[in-house]
Structure formats: C-alpha cells, structure tokens
Amino acid sequence: MQLGFIGTGEITSSIVTGLSSSGVTAHSIWLSPRNSAIANGLANRCKGISVASSNQEVLDHSDTIVIAVRPSAAARCSFGIAFPSQSSGYQPSLGALAAELV
C-alpha cells in the first residue's frame, strides 16, 4: 500500500514515525512539501519515505491519503488537485473523508 500525507506537522510526524518503526517497506509513504523541514527530517530519519514536490504528486503516488492539516487550511491544501476515484482519504482533525472536503 502506498500511503500519502498532505500536511507535515505533529500528526503526520507521529504517524509516520510509528509506521516507520514498525517496518514500512521502501517508498511506501509519500509526504507533501507543506512543511519541508519536517518532511525532509522524516525522510532522512526513516526508511521508505519520499517527499513529493506537490500535493498532487502525493495523490498520484498514493492509494490512501491522510489530510493532516488544520480545518481552516483543508480547502486551501486541496484546491487545484484531482482526487482519483479509487483513492480514499481521512482528515484526522475533522473526522471526514477527503472526498467530502472537495
């Protein structure tokens, strides 16, 4: 499974660190460049992490998307990106499917 994260703050950092410590395989997690310091830090510290150049690239490489941004930023982060019909997503702070956000 290819897992993608839009938003790279505390929620993403905690989830990715936990997944990585449990043996995630190479190139199975894609991170958005939203907070490049955290994204690049995770990629350097954990195996199997790729930092995308855009949110669209995260979606293009992922089967499941986690939108881990504040509710006030959710619409702005999803503006202009095309969600594939086969993808699923979850927005932790809203508890809503990503498809409901766009």
N, C-alpha and C positions, 0 to 999 in steps of 0.2 A: 504494500500500500504506500502510495505517495501522499504525504501529509503536508499541507501548506498553511502558513500563518501570515495573516495580514495584521500588522501591528507587532511591534517587538519591544514590549515593556515587561513589567513584572509577571503578568500571567503567562505570556509566551516563554519568557526565560525559565520560569519554574517548570512548565510542562515539558519543554524541550530538554532541560537538564535531567528531569526524571526519566524521560523516554531514552535519552542517550545512555544513562547509567544502567538501563535495563537491556542494552544490546541492540540498538537500532542499526539496521544494515546501511551500507553506504548509499548516499544520495536518496534517502527516503524522506527527508524533511527539507522543505523549501521555506525560506524566510523572506518577508518583504524588506525593502531597504528603509522602511519608515524611521527607525532609529538605528542608523548604521553602526554606531559604537556597540550597541548590544548585539545586533545581528552578526557583525564580524567577530565579536568576542565569543559568541556561541559557536560560530563556525570554526574558529581557531581552537576552541577548547573541546569540542565534541565531534566525534566521527559521524559522517553521514549527513552533514548539514551543508546546504547550499544557500547562498544569499542571492536572491534574484535582483534584476535591475529595475523591476517594476512590479506593481501588484498584479498586473495582467500576466506576467511571466510566472508568478506564483500559481495562479489559477491554471495556466497552460500545462504545468508540470505536476499538478496535484489531483488526487482522487477525492480527497476530503479537505475542506478549508475551514480553518478556525479564524474568525474575525475577532481579534483580541484588541479592540480599541474602545475608547470611551464612547458611550452612546452619542454624544454630541459630534463625534468625528466619524461615525459609521457611514453616513451618507456621503460625506466628502471622500472617504477612502474607497468607496465602491463606485463613485462616479466615473463613467467612461470605461469601465471594464465589463467584459462579456462573461457572464457565468455560464459554463456549459450545462446543458440539461442533465447530464449524467452525474454532475458533482453534487456533493452535499456539503453543508456548512453549518457552523454553530457559532453564535456570538455570545460568549460567556456572560458579559455584563447585562445583556438584555434577555438572555434565555430564549432567543428567537432563531429560527432557521434563517440562513443568509438570504434565501430566496424571498423572504418576507421583507427584507430591508431594501431591496431594489425594485 
